[in-house]
């Protein structure tokens, strides 16, 4: 027992001496500010290591926090962008629907107006056509009177002609035979229904009247108006 205890004491003393020697050697490795022996640098190194470890941990924590914040901001930004995109899509869809509705309303309105216009035009066309037809024709009453020589020739009728018809056209419309000659002054009627000029005197012959008056021009030059009354008379007056 005594021998083992003695060896333990000797070993402890040896370890302590070694530690002292090591510390003494370390004191000369980095002298103090005055150039003397010092082991203060050991404690400074230890503190710097601790501080460096703490700073590293703090930097890591700050970096992690910044990363988390950036992730959160990015998520918020993505969410805002998605909301804006959804809002824009909804607005575009609403605008498209509105435009389609307006287009449909305009088409319906245009169709209704077009139909109304066409209907109005169709309704007015008959009158317009009738007016156009009326303006292009004239209705004339015409008769033959030979009562001064016993009425060997007589005829009468009412006819519709194209505008521009003459008193001679009205005579021919009766369907009675007419013998006429043409000169530079127009058509001259010599006989109607076989009754010729000068058969009842040197001054006897055919004359025409329009509305009771005798025009001073050839029958082929006198253009009739709608409603005129034409009379062809065999006259024996001097």
MOBEL-V934392 format. One record per residue. N is the residue number from 1. NEAR is the number of other C-alpha atoms within 10 Angstrom. Layout:
n-><N:N>
near-><NEAR:NEAR>
//
This chain:
n-><1:2:3:4:5:6:7:8:9:10:11:12:13:14:15:16:17:18:19:20:21:22:23:24:25:26:27:28:29:30:31:32:33:34:35:36:37:38:39:40:41:42:43:44:45:46:47:48:49:50:51:52:53:54:55:56:57:58:59:60:61:62:63:64:65:66:67:68:69:70:71:72:73:74:75:76:77:78:79:80:81:82:83:84:85:86:87:88:89:90:91:92:93:94:95:96:97:98:99:100:101:102:103:104:105:106:107:108:109:110:111:112:113:114:115:116:117:118:119:120:121:122:123:124:125:126:127:128:129:130:131:132:133:134:135:136:137:138:139:140:141:142:143:144:145:146:147:148:149:150:151:152:153:154:155:156:157:158:159:160:161:162:163:164:165:166:167:168:169:170:171:172:173:174:175:176:177:178:179:180:181:182:183:184:185:186:187:188:189:190:191:192:193:194:195:196:197:198:199:200:201:202:203:204:205:206:207:208:209:210:211:212:213:214:215:216:217:218:219:220:221:222:223:224:225:226:227:228:229:230:231:232:233:234:235:236:237:238>
near-><5:7:7:9:10:11:11:12:11:12:12:12:12:12:12:12:12:12:12:12:12:11:14:14:14:17:18:14:13:16:15:14:8:7:9:11:16:19:18:14:15:13:10:11:11:12:12:12:12:12:12:12:12:12:12:12:12:12:12:12:12:12:12:12:12:12:12:12:12:12:12:12:12:12:12:12:12:12:12:12:12:12:12:12:12:12:12:12:12:12:12:12:12:12:12:12:12:12:12:12:12:12:12:12:12:12:12:12:12:12:12:12:12:12:12:12:12:12:12:11:12:12:11:12:13:11:11:13:11:12:11:12:12:14:12:13:16:19:18:21:18:22:18:23:20:19:13:13:15:8:12:12:16:16:15:17:13:16:13:15:19:14:16:14:20:20:25:22:16:26:24:13:16:17:11:15:13:17:14:12:10:10:9:5:11:14:16:17:21:17:18:24:15:13:21:17:19:15:13:16:12:11:13:17:21:22:17:23:17:18:12:11:10:12:14:9:11:18:24:18:17:18:13:23:16:17:13:15:19:26:22:23:19:25:21:18:11:7>
//
